Amino acid sequence: MPQAGALRAVLAFPSTYSVGITSLGYQVVWASLAQRSDVDVRRLFTDRSDPPHGGQRGRGPALDLFGLSLSWELDGPVLLDLLEQQRIPIWAAERGDGDPIVFGGGPVLTANPEPLAPFFDVVLLGDGELLLPAFLDALQGCRDAPRPERLRRLAAVPGVYVPSLYAPRYDAEGRLLAVEPTAPGIPATVAKQTWRGNTLSHSTVITPEAAWPSIHMVEVVRSCPELCRFCLASYLTLPFRTPNLDDGLIPAVEKGLSATQRLGLLGASVTQHPQFADLLAWLDQDRFEGTRVSVSSVRAATVTPELGRILAKRGSKSLTIAIESGSERLRQVVNKKLASEEIVAAARYAKQGGLTGLKLYGMVGLPTEEEADVEATAQLLLDLKTATPGLRLSLGVSTFVPKAHTPFQWQGVRPEAEKRLKLLAKRLKPKGIELRPESYGWSVIQALLSRSDRRLAPVIAAARGSHDSLGGWKKAYRKVLEQAGSPGVSRSADTSPPPAWDDVIHTTWQTGRVLPWTHLQGALTPEVLAGHAASSLAGQADQR
């Protein structure tokens, strides 16, 4: 129970309850707040909320903290709706002493918070296990201070980024030159924080109302040792971490199985946990009869008949592997250390073990990709269909989108990707292979959000109410472009033009360019990332 005088907090998720409560990251942050006696936290979703805190203070609710967990770039406008719903000014610069501190975290904000920076007072960069306690302790120590003093005190906490204490500087052509502290004593850079404990996260809420009903989720690994050059899940969360089986994973699994018989094993590459075979053998015991086990994406080279057998025995129907491309040349470029024979073997082993489906994930528009590489992807799927008759095959395919803190952050979206999605559909659908393409148009908007700076914030604000359509985003961009420098624009918005559309989305940048997130330190330096990119684009896969 919260103690008297506890910080009054709302933790929001920019979607419905069923989607939000399925987010392991959101669950863990909520539990971290709820377990503290000095915090009184309520949950907020787009379709429901916990009972609000009582009382009013000034023009808004009696709140000290408003937090948001963000895992998808396109959800930015929903944040603003949630803020308005709580009667909190959407622009950080318009908040006063009586308004809550608005903070956020999650992979989107850790990678590049700049497009959303004008809406946040605080951004937590990295793992919540470290950041949340330090952030809350610091806030408790200055909660009665004037707002500017609170923000300066919070900025001294490692991994806590206060955007209002940094200012971008541009040249006459609008090219970013630097993002610099605005006052003495503010750190020039902010480093992502990394949790290195023996335990990772697992569900704290199990409910039949979740998008994955009544499932207990356990994080088996964090990051991925493969380091595919485009992969945010690998690079942003380095180093690769695995909890010990006996005092980390098994206790986490058993805790959930006391409440449900559905278990989800999560991670970018769960089968690369060094004790994964032992975990499978443990789950093969008769006492887990009736338990349904599912795993997220696994590395194709780690699939065995035993993996297929145990997963089928525990209720799984299919397996998911990421192949990126059917072209061995292109897989080498992106550092996907995977032979075509291993992909075929994975399909064969999945069927042999008793699974009925194989889901594959790939991309189009990767750097150096040619049409022949896309044809190779189609041919690989056709070869799998011939090699494993009766195994249901599906290919999810997206357009490459550059992500901050990865070696391919300097690459642009390739317009020919749209045509290549259609090529795959033409080759695969008539052969009875399910194709699940992601929209090229939405990939373009995602790139606009992933590589922009603060000048995009007015576009995000203008997209509210129409952000669920491509036309809405394009109309919002044009509107802000036309209004740039005009009187009447909110004093908290950057009134300079938004970053150039083609430059942000499609242009391949020079590695010496100042990036919007240069002042935010990831796991690897830009120099190391540039080296990884250079070796890959020269066709040399990492031989670590």
Secondary structure per residue as TSV (DSSP state, phi and psi in degrees):
chain	resnum	aa	ss	phi	psi
A	1	M	-	360.0	138.1
A	2	P	-	-64.9	142.6
A	3	Q	-	-83.0	166.2
A	4	A	T	-60.1	135.8
A	5	G	T	80.5	11.2
A	6	A	-	-62.3	150.3
A	7	L	E	-59.9	129.2
A	8	R	E	-90.2	119.6
A	9	A	E	-130.7	148.3
A	10	V	E	-122.3	130.2
A	11	L	E	-112.1	117.2
A	12	A	E	-107.0	156.7
A	13	F	-	-133.4	132.9
A	14	P	S	-81.5	45.5
A	15	S	S	-161.2	-170.8
A	16	T	-	-73.8	166.5
A	17	Y	H	-58.8	-44.2
A	18	S	H	-62.7	-34.2
A	19	V	H	-78.3	-47.2
A	20	G	H	-64.0	-40.2
A	21	I	T	-75.3	-11.4
A	22	T	T	-85.3	-11.6
A	23	S	-	-78.1	116.3
A	24	L	H	-64.8	-37.8
A	25	G	H	-60.1	-45.2
A	26	Y	H	-62.8	-44.9
A	27	Q	H	-57.6	-43.8
A	28	V	H	-67.1	-41.8
A	29	V	H	-64.3	-45.1
A	30	W	H	-59.6	-45.6
A	31	A	H	-62.9	-38.9
A	32	S	H	-61.4	-39.1
A	33	L	H	-72.9	-43.7
A	34	A	H	-68.0	-25.7
A	35	Q	T	-78.2	-9.8
A	36	R	-	-91.7	131.2
A	37	S	T	-73.1	-16.8
A	38	D	T	-94.3	12.9
A	39	V	E	-133.0	131.6
A	40	D	E	-111.8	99.9
A	41	V	E	-108.1	139.2
A	42	R	E	-122.9	148.0
A	43	R	E	-95.6	149.7
A	44	L	E	-139.9	127.0
A	45	F	-	-125.3	174.7
A	46	T	S	-72.3	-19.2
A	47	D	S	-116.0	-5.1
A	48	R	-	-166.7	168.3
A	49	S	B	-155.6	161.8
A	50	D	-	-70.6	162.7
A	51	P	-	-56.2	137.1
A	52	P	-	-71.3	163.1
A	53	H	-	-66.3	148.4
A	54	G	S	-79.4	156.2
A	55	G	-	90.4	160.5
A	56	Q	E	-124.9	152.2
A	57	R	E	-144.8	109.9
A	58	G	T	68.8	-136.3
A	59	R	T	-90.7	-10.9
A	60	G	E	-122.9	-174.9
A	61	P	E	-71.7	164.3
A	62	A	S	-78.3	78.4
A	63	L	-	-123.8	143.5
A	64	D	S	-103.8	-29.9
A	65	L	E	-138.8	138.5
A	66	F	E	-131.0	117.7
A	67	G	E	-115.8	152.7
A	68	L	E	-138.3	131.1
A	69	S	E	-98.5	119.5
A	70	L	-	-121.0	121.0
A	71	S	-	-123.1	3.7
A	72	W	-	-144.3	124.7
A	73	E	G	-54.7	-38.8
A	74	L	G	-72.1	-6.7
A	75	D	G	-85.1	-0.8
A	76	G	H	-52.1	-48.2
A	77	P	H	-60.6	-28.0
A	78	V	H	-65.7	-33.9
A	79	L	H	-52.8	-43.9
A	80	L	H	-67.4	-37.4
A	81	D	H	-62.5	-41.9
A	82	L	H	-66.7	-38.5
A	83	L	H	-62.7	-46.1
A	84	E	H	-63.6	-37.2
A	85	Q	H	-58.8	-33.8
A	86	Q	T	-89.8	5.5
A	87	R	T	59.6	41.5
A	88	I	-	-107.4	129.0
A	89	P	-	-54.7	135.2
A	90	I	S	-73.3	-28.5
A	91	W	S	-91.9	128.3
A	92	A	G	-57.4	-36.4
A	93	A	G	-67.3	-16.4
A	94	E	G	-96.4	1.8
A	95	R	-	-88.4	145.6
A	96	G	-	-116.2	-168.7
A	97	D	T	-60.8	-29.4
A	98	G	T	-84.0	-2.5
A	99	D	S	-95.7	152.6
A	100	P	-	-70.9	159.2
A	101	I	E	-75.9	122.0
A	102	V	E	-96.5	117.4
A	103	F	E	-125.9	158.3
A	104	G	E	-148.3	162.2
A	105	G	E	-156.7	-172.5
A	106	G	S	110.4	170.0
A	107	P	H	-61.9	-36.9
A	108	V	H	-63.3	-46.8
A	109	L	H	-74.7	-31.4
A	110	T	H	-68.8	-36.6
A	111	A	H	-71.1	-57.5
A	112	N	-	-151.2	93.4
A	113	P	-	-80.5	-6.8
A	114	E	G	-59.5	-42.8
A	115	P	G	-59.3	-28.8
A	116	L	G	-101.9	-2.2
A	117	A	G	-55.3	-39.9
A	118	P	G	-65.7	-10.6
A	119	F	G	-95.9	-14.5
A	120	F	-	-108.9	140.8
A	121	D	S	-80.7	-36.4
A	122	V	E	-142.1	137.8
A	123	V	E	-122.3	129.9
A	124	L	E	-95.4	117.6
A	125	L	-	-98.6	108.2
A	126	G	B	117.2	-149.2
A	127	D	-	-84.3	128.7
A	128	G	H	-64.9	-26.2
A	129	E	H	-56.3	-34.9
A	130	L	H	-91.5	-42.4
A	131	L	H	-71.3	-45.4
A	132	L	H	-60.6	-48.6
A	133	P	H	-60.5	-42.9
A	134	A	H	-65.7	-41.5
A	135	F	H	-62.9	-47.6
A	136	L	H	-67.2	-40.5
A	137	D	H	-61.5	-43.1
A	138	A	H	-64.6	-40.7
A	139	L	H	-66.1	-39.5
A	140	Q	H	-61.0	-33.0
A	141	G	T	-74.4	-12.4
A	142	C	T	-137.7	21.6
A	143	R	T	-62.7	-24.9
A	144	D	T	-96.0	0.1
A	145	A	S	-77.3	159.3
A	146	P	-	-57.0	153.1
A	147	R	H	-53.7	-48.0
A	148	P	H	-58.3	-36.7
A	149	E	H	-68.8	-39.8
A	150	R	H	-59.5	-43.9
A	151	L	H	-65.6	-40.0
A	152	R	H	-65.1	-38.8
A	153	R	H	-66.6	-39.7
A	154	L	H	-67.4	-34.3
A	155	A	T	-65.0	-15.8
A	156	A	T	-83.3	-8.1
A	157	V	S	-82.4	127.8
A	158	P	T	-55.1	131.2
A	159	G	T	85.2	-5.0
A	160	V	E	-96.5	115.8
A	161	Y	E	-106.0	123.3
A	162	V	-	-109.7	97.6
A	163	P	G	-57.5	-33.9
A	164	S	G	-66.7	-15.4
A	165	L	G	-93.2	10.4
A	166	Y	E	-132.6	145.0
A	167	A	E	-131.8	132.9
A	168	P	E	-76.2	147.8
A	169	R	E	-125.4	130.5
A	170	Y	E	-119.1	159.2
A	171	D	-	-89.8	-176.8
A	172	A	T	-64.1	-24.3
A	173	E	T	-90.9	1.5
A	174	G	S	87.7	10.3
A	175	R	-	-81.3	132.3
A	176	L	E	-66.9	128.8
A	177	L	E	-102.2	-34.9
A	178	A	E	-172.1	159.7
A	179	V	E	-122.8	114.1
A	180	E	E	-125.5	152.2
A	181	P	E	-60.7	147.7
A	182	T	S	-98.4	-3.4
A	183	A	S	-147.8	154.1
A	184	P	T	-62.4	147.8
A	185	G	T	87.2	-6.7
A	186	I	S	-89.3	129.3
A	187	P	-	-61.2	140.9
A	188	A	S	-67.7	-30.6
A	189	T	-	-133.3	157.5
A	190	V	E	-124.4	127.8
A	191	A	E	-101.1	136.4
A	192	K	-	-58.5	139.2
A	193	Q	B	-97.7	139.7
A	194	T	-	-121.2	123.6
A	195	W	-	-80.9	129.1
A	196	R	-	-122.6	21.0
A	197	G	-	-73.2	169.4
A	198	N	S	-77.8	-16.1
A	199	T	-	-108.6	143.8
A	200	L	-	-108.0	-160.1
A	201	S	-	-94.9	157.7
A	202	H	B	-151.9	166.9
A	203	S	-	-58.5	142.4
A	204	T	S	-114.1	-9.8
A	205	V	-	-131.7	128.5
A	206	I	-	-123.1	119.7
A	207	T	-	-146.0	143.9
A	208	P	T	-69.7	-11.1
A	209	E	T	-85.8	-5.1
A	210	A	S	-71.0	157.5
A	211	A	S	-58.8	-34.5
A	212	W	S	-105.6	94.5
A	213	P	T	-61.2	137.7
A	214	S	T	51.6	38.2
A	215	I	-	-103.1	141.1
A	216	H	E	-102.7	116.6
A	217	M	E	-98.8	134.9
A	218	V	E	-128.2	126.0
A	219	E	E	-80.0	112.9
A	220	V	-	-86.1	-39.0
A	221	V	-	-138.9	157.8
A	222	R	B	-126.1	133.0
A	223	S	S	74.5	-167.0
A	224	C	-	-153.9	135.9
A	225	P	T	-77.9	-8.3
A	226	E	T	-77.0	-32.8
A	227	L	-	56.3	53.1
A	228	C	-	-61.3	136.4
A	229	R	T	-66.0	-18.2
A	230	F	T	-97.1	-6.0
A	231	C	-	-88.5	110.3
A	232	L	H	-65.3	-38.3
A	233	A	H	-62.9	-28.8
A	234	S	H	-79.7	-59.4
A	235	Y	H	-73.3	-39.7
A	236	L	T	-67.1	-30.6
A	237	T	T	-106.2	12.5
A	238	L	-	-55.7	151.4
A	239	P	S	-81.8	166.2
A	240	F	-	-65.0	125.4
A	241	R	B	-128.5	141.9
A	242	T	-	-137.1	127.3
A	243	P	-	-73.0	152.8
A	244	N	-	-65.2	147.7
A	245	L	I	-66.0	-52.7
A	246	D	I	-72.7	-38.9
A	247	D	I	-113.4	11.6
A	248	G	I	-124.1	-67.1
A	249	L	I	-73.1	-50.6
A	250	I	H	-61.1	-45.7
A	251	P	H	-59.5	-37.4
A	252	A	H	-66.1	-40.7
A	253	V	H	-65.9	-47.4
A	254	E	H	-63.6	-34.0
A	255	K	H	-60.3	-43.8
A	256	G	H	-74.4	-36.0
A	257	L	H	-73.1	-6.3
A	258	S	T	-76.6	-12.7
A	259	A	T	-118.4	-18.9
A	260	T	-	-151.0	165.2
A	261	Q	S	-112.2	18.8
A	262	R	E	-118.7	124.5
A	263	L	E	-124.7	130.9
A	264	G	E	-116.9	123.5
A	265	L	E	-99.7	117.1
A	266	L	E	-113.1	153.1
A	267	G	S	153.5	161.3
A	268	A	T	-66.2	-27.8
A	269	S	T	-156.7	75.4
A	270	V	G	-63.0	-32.0
A	271	T	G	-73.1	-4.9
A	272	Q	G	-92.9	5.4
A	273	H	S	-62.6	131.1
A	274	P	T	-62.1	-18.9
A	275	Q	T	-113.4	23.7
A	276	F	H	-65.3	-38.0
A	277	A	H	-61.0	-37.2
A	278	D	H	-67.8	-37.7
A	279	L	H	-63.5	-41.9
A	280	L	H	-61.8	-45.1
A	281	A	H	-61.3	-37.8
A	282	W	H	-64.6	-40.9
A	283	L	H	-73.1	-12.7
A	284	D	T	-80.7	-4.4
A	285	Q	S	-65.2	151.1
A	286	D	G	-60.5	-27.5
A	287	R	G	-68.5	-12.0
A	288	F	G	-97.8	14.4
A	289	E	T	-57.1	129.4
A	290	G	T	94.2	-12.0
A	291	T	-	-80.1	132.9
A	292	R	E	-100.2	123.0
A	293	V	E	-116.0	131.2
A	294	S	E	-129.2	151.0
A	295	V	E	-124.6	149.5
A	296	S	-	-77.5	-167.3
A	297	S	-	-54.3	134.9
A	298	V	B	-117.7	155.1
A	299	R	-	-74.3	130.0
A	300	A	G	-55.9	-38.6
A	301	A	G	-68.5	-12.2
A	302	T	G	-98.3	-0.4
A	303	V	-	-74.1	132.0
A	304	T	-	-132.0	161.6
A	305	P	H	-57.9	-33.9
A	306	E	H	-65.3	-40.3
A	307	L	H	-60.7	-47.9
A	308	G	H	-61.2	-41.1
A	309	R	H	-64.0	-47.4
A	310	I	H	-69.9	-39.9
A	311	L	H	-64.9	-41.3
A	312	A	H	-63.8	-41.4
A	313	K	H	-62.5	-31.1
A	314	R	T	-99.3	24.3
A	315	G	T	92.9	-1.8
A	316	S	-	-74.5	144.2
A	317	K	-	-101.1	-28.4
A	318	S	E	-144.7	171.3
A	319	L	E	-126.9	149.8
A	320	T	E	-120.0	127.8
A	321	I	E	-131.4	147.1
A	322	A	E	-101.2	123.3
A	323	I	E	-108.9	-20.6
A	324	E	E	67.3	-49.3
A	325	S	-	-157.7	152.9
A	326	G	S	-81.8	-5.1
A	327	S	-	-90.7	120.9
A	328	E	H	-63.5	-36.0
A	329	R	H	-60.2	-46.2
A	330	L	H	-72.0	-34.2
A	331	R	H	-62.5	-34.5
A	332	Q	H	-67.0	-39.7
A	333	V	H	-59.2	-42.6
A	334	V	T	-88.9	4.6
A	335	N	T	70.5	30.0
A	336	K	-	-88.2	98.2
A	337	K	-	-80.4	80.5
A	338	L	-	-150.6	123.4
A	339	A	-	-90.3	152.5
A	340	S	H	-59.0	-35.0
A	341	E	H	-62.6	-33.9
A	342	E	H	-70.0	-33.6
A	343	I	H	-68.1	-43.9
A	344	V	H	-63.3	-41.3
A	345	A	H	-63.6	-38.5
A	346	A	H	-61.5	-41.7
A	347	A	H	-64.7	-43.1
A	348	R	H	-64.5	-42.5
A	349	Y	H	-67.8	-37.0
A	350	A	H	-61.3	-44.6
A	351	K	H	-67.8	-42.7
A	352	Q	H	-59.7	-35.7
A	353	G	T	-76.7	-11.0
A	354	G	T	109.8	2.2
A	355	L	-	-77.3	151.2
A	356	T	-	-107.2	-8.0
A	357	G	E	-143.5	155.1
A	358	L	E	-133.9	121.8
A	359	K	E	-103.0	128.9
A	360	L	E	-117.7	146.2
A	361	Y	E	-120.4	135.8
A	362	G	E	-142.1	-179.9
A	363	M	E	-135.4	155.5
A	364	V	E	-121.0	160.9
A	365	G	S	80.8	14.9
A	366	L	-	-67.4	152.8
A	367	P	T	-54.0	136.6
A	368	T	T	72.5	0.2
A	369	E	-	-60.6	139.7
A	370	E	-	-120.2	166.6
A	371	E	H	-60.4	-31.5
A	372	A	H	-63.1	-30.9
A	373	D	H	-67.6	-37.2
A	374	V	H	-70.3	-38.9
A	375	E	H	-60.6	-36.5
A	376	A	H	-65.3	-35.1
A	377	T	H	-63.9	-46.2
A	378	A	H	-60.3	-43.1
A	379	Q	H	-65.9	-37.0
A	380	L	H	-61.5	-43.4
A	381	L	H	-64.0	-39.5
A	382	L	H	-66.0	-38.0
A	383	D	H	-66.2	-38.1
A	384	L	H	-63.9	-39.5
A	385	K	H	-62.6	-39.1
A	386	T	H	-70.9	-39.1
A	387	A	H	-74.7	-26.6
A	388	T	S	-130.6	66.9
A	389	P	T	-58.8	137.4
A	390	G	T	93.0	-16.7
A	391	L	-	-82.8	122.6
A	392	R	E	-73.7	122.1
A	393	L	E	-110.4	139.4
A	394	S	E	-140.7	144.7
A	395	L	E	-121.7	114.8
A	396	G	E	-90.8	127.9
A	397	V	E	-134.9	133.4
A	398	S	E	-123.4	168.1
A	399	T	E	-90.3	136.0
A	400	F	-	-56.1	129.0
A	401	V	-	-125.0	124.6
A	402	P	-	-67.0	139.7
A	403	K	-	-123.6	143.3
A	404	A	T	-61.6	148.7
A	405	H	T	68.0	19.9
A	406	T	S	-118.5	159.4
A	407	P	T	-61.2	-24.6
A	408	F	T	-95.9	18.8
A	409	Q	T	-64.2	-22.3
A	410	W	T	-86.1	-11.6
A	411	Q	-	-79.9	155.2
A	412	G	-	-105.4	167.1
A	413	V	-	-73.2	133.8
A	414	R	-	-94.6	120.9
A	415	P	T	-58.9	-28.2
A	416	E	T	-67.4	-10.4
A	417	A	H	-60.3	-34.1
A	418	E	H	-61.5	-42.9
A	419	K	H	-67.5	-33.7
A	420	R	H	-75.0	-27.5
A	421	L	H	-63.1	-40.7
A	422	K	H	-68.0	-33.8
A	423	L	H	-62.4	-44.1
A	424	L	H	-62.8	-40.2
A	425	A	H	-62.4	-41.7
A	426	K	H	-64.6	-36.4
A	427	R	H	-82.6	-31.4
A	428	L	H	-102.0	-40.5
A	429	K	G	-60.2	-41.9
A	430	P	G	-63.8	-18.3
A	431	K	G	-94.1	7.0
A	432	G	T	81.0	17.6
A	433	I	-	-98.8	124.1
A	434	E	E	-69.4	130.1
A	435	L	E	-117.0	127.5
A	436	R	E	-120.1	82.3
A	437	P	E	-81.8	142.5
A	438	E	-	-85.4	146.5
A	439	S	-	-61.6	128.5
A	440	Y	H	-62.1	-40.7
A	441	G	H	-60.3	-41.1
A	442	W	H	-70.3	-29.2
A	443	S	H	-64.4	-36.2
A	444	V	H	-62.5	-45.8
A	445	I	H	-65.3	-39.4
A	446	Q	H	-60.3	-40.7
A	447	A	H	-65.8	-38.8
A	448	L	H	-57.7	-40.3
A	449	L	H	-78.2	-33.0
A	450	S	H	-78.9	-22.2
A	451	R	H	-117.4	5.2
A	452	S	-	-86.7	174.7
A	453	D	-	-114.7	-163.7
A	454	R	G	-64.5	-19.6
A	455	R	G	-66.3	-10.7
A	456	L	G	-84.5	-14.0
A	457	A	H	-55.0	-43.8
A	458	P	H	-62.1	-29.6
A	459	V	H	-66.8	-43.0
A	460	I	H	-60.8	-42.1
A	461	A	H	-65.3	-39.6
A	462	A	H	-72.0	-20.9
A	463	A	T	-78.9	-9.8
A	464	R	T	-56.5	136.2
A	465	G	T	89.2	-19.0
A	466	S	T	-134.7	17.1
A	467	H	T	-74.4	-6.6
A	468	D	T	-89.3	7.6
A	469	S	S	-130.9	145.9
A	470	L	H	-61.4	-40.4
A	471	G	H	-61.3	-34.2
A	472	G	H	-64.0	-42.5
A	473	W	H	-66.6	-42.6
A	474	K	H	-67.1	-38.0
A	475	K	H	-64.9	-41.1
A	476	A	H	-62.6	-41.3
A	477	Y	H	-62.7	-46.1
A	478	R	H	-63.2	-39.7
A	479	K	H	-61.7	-46.2
A	480	V	H	-67.2	-37.5
A	481	L	H	-61.4	-41.4
A	482	E	H	-70.1	-33.0
A	483	Q	H	-86.0	-7.6
A	484	A	T	-54.3	126.3
A	485	G	T	80.7	-0.5
A	486	S	-	-83.1	150.5
A	487	P	T	-69.3	154.4
A	488	G	T	95.6	-10.2
A	489	V	S	-75.3	145.1
A	490	S	-	-49.9	133.6
A	491	R	T	-63.7	-15.5
A	492	S	T	-91.3	-11.2
A	493	A	S	-89.7	149.5
A	494	D	-	-71.8	118.1
A	495	T	-	-89.3	5.3
A	496	S	S	-77.2	162.6
A	497	P	-	-60.6	151.9
A	498	P	-	-65.3	159.7
A	499	P	-	-57.6	145.7
A	500	A	-	-59.7	129.1
A	501	W	H	-53.2	-58.3
A	502	D	H	-67.2	-35.7
A	503	D	H	-63.5	-43.5
A	504	V	H	-71.9	-42.3
A	505	I	H	-87.1	-49.0
A	506	H	T	-106.7	-19.7
A	507	T	-	-77.9	137.0
A	508	T	-	-86.3	118.6
A	509	W	-	-84.8	154.2
A	510	Q	-	-71.0	144.2
A	511	T	T	-68.2	-15.6
A	512	G	T	-86.0	-2.3
A	513	R	S	-67.5	142.9
A	514	V	-	-75.2	120.9
A	515	L	-	-94.7	153.9
A	516	P	T	-55.9	-26.1
A	517	W	T	-106.5	16.2
A	518	T	T	-59.3	-32.6
A	519	H	T	-80.6	0.1
A	520	L	E	-113.3	116.6
A	521	Q	E	-87.3	124.0
A	522	G	-	-90.8	-162.1
A	523	A	S	-69.9	-32.9
A	524	L	S	-122.8	149.6
A	525	T	-	-73.3	158.0
A	526	P	H	-56.4	-32.7
A	527	E	H	-66.0	-41.7
A	528	V	H	-66.7	-43.1
A	529	L	H	-61.3	-41.4
A	530	A	H	-64.1	-36.2
A	531	G	H	-64.9	-41.6
A	532	H	H	-61.9	-42.1
A	533	A	H	-64.1	-43.4
A	534	A	H	-63.1	-43.3
A	535	S	H	-67.2	-36.6
A	536	S	H	-69.8	-44.9
A	537	L	H	-70.5	-17.0
A	538	A	T	-85.7	1.7
A	539	G	T	85.4	17.7
A	540	Q	-	-109.8	103.8
A	541	A	-	-67.6	149.0
A	542	D	-	-61.0	127.6
A	543	Q	-	-106.5	30.9
A	544	R	-	-51.9	360.0
